[in-house]
Amino acid sequence: MFNLIITVHIVACFSIILIVLLQAGKGAEMGAAFGGASQTIFGSSGPGNFLEKLTAVIAVIFMLTSFTLAYFSSERPSSSVIQEDSIPVEKNAPLIPTSEEEK
């Protein structure tokens, strides 16, 4: 289940990136006014409505998977490379004679 959510999350990440790069900036209409090519691939209104709705849907999916992954990661037991009981610690260290004890 965790791997499936990670996969959906990664696909949503790349989808948002691609959709945002496909959208025209706010200054694109000015270029079309001076003889630039019109955007007839998505219809006469341009890709605005379709890509805006698609961006919103994928953003919701991205946020839901983010919250789900955060919830699952807080419940997963953390593992450590260092085991607590693997190395016994000597509590009584050997005494090193000091100059006062030698006298």
N, C-alpha and C positions, 0 to 999 in steps of 0.2 A: 504494500500500500504506500509506504514511504517513497519507494523508488518511482512509482507511478506519478505521485504528486510532484516529485522533483522533475520528472520528464515533462509533465504538463507545464510546470513553471518555466523551464528552459525554453520550450516551444513558444510560450507566451512572451518571454523576453525578446526572442529574435523576431517574433511577429510584430511587436510594438515598434521595434527599431525599424523594420522594413516599411511598415505603414507610415510612420512619421517621415521617413525619407521620401516616400512616394508623394506625400502631400505637398502642394505648392505653397510657397510662402505668401505673405500678405502683399508683397510687391510684384507678384506674378501677373496681376491684372494689368498693370501699367505696361508691361512688355507686350501683352496681347493688343493693347490699344495702338501701338505703333507698328502694327503689321506682323506681330509674332504669330506663331501657329496657335490655333485654338485647340482646346482640349476636348476633342470629340470622341475620345475612346469611351468615356463614362457618360456620354450624353451631352446635351446642350448646357446643362447647369454645371458641368464639370464634376470632378471627383469629390467635391466637398461633402455633400450629404452622405454618400456611401462610406467614404473613408472616415468621416467623423464618427458615424455610428459604429463602424467596425473597430475604431480605436477605443471607443467607450466600452464596448463589449469585452475586448481583450484586456483593457485596463482593469475591469472588474474581475475577470478571471485571474489576472496577475495578483491583484490584492487579496483575493480569497486564498490562492495558493500560498501567498506569503504568510498570511495569518495562520493557515493550517500547518505550514512547515515550522513556524515559530512555536506553535502549540505542541507539535510532536517532538521537537528538539528539546523542549523543556521537560518532557516526560521520559525521554530516553535516559537510561542509566549511563553515567559517564564512566569510561574505562581509563585506566592509567597504565602506563608502561611499567611503572615501578609499583610492585606489590608491597603492601605494608608489612606482611609477615615473612617475606622471602629472605631478608637479611637481618639476622639478629644483631642488635646493637649492644655492645658491652657497656654496662652502666658504670662499672668501677674501672676507671683507667689506671694503669700502673703509675705509681708515683715516681717522679724524677727527683733525685736528691738535689737539694739546693745547697748553697754555700754555708748556710747556717747549720744544716744538719751534719755536714762534714766536720765541723769543728768540735 
